[in-house]
Amino acid sequence: MFEESELIALLITFGVSFFLWATRKIIITLPFYHLLLISFGFYFFSKVCTVLEGFFWETALNSLEHISAIASCTVFFWWCLRLGAKKETGG
């Protein structure tokens, strides 16, 4: 069975997804915005796996959850590095 806090975290993530969709015209003006969206996609997938692992395939979904969380952090870090490099070069 899943925990209520996991479901609440997923619902909040749905809310953030709606916010990103509603402000998509602003989001696409960010440098390397595609990396930021990929990072959020991995984070979203991680939250989905967290809730689903309470119902079936506990071990597999738990592994996917953690791999997705690591991928989310890695891509976000890469976005931060690219953003910083762009500011240093002035481009």
Secondary structure by P-SEA (a helix, b strand, c coil): cccaaaaaaaaaaaaaaaaaaaaaaaaaaccaaaaaaaaaaaaaaaaaaaaaaaccaaaaaaaaaaaaaaaaaaaaaaaaaaaaaaaaacc
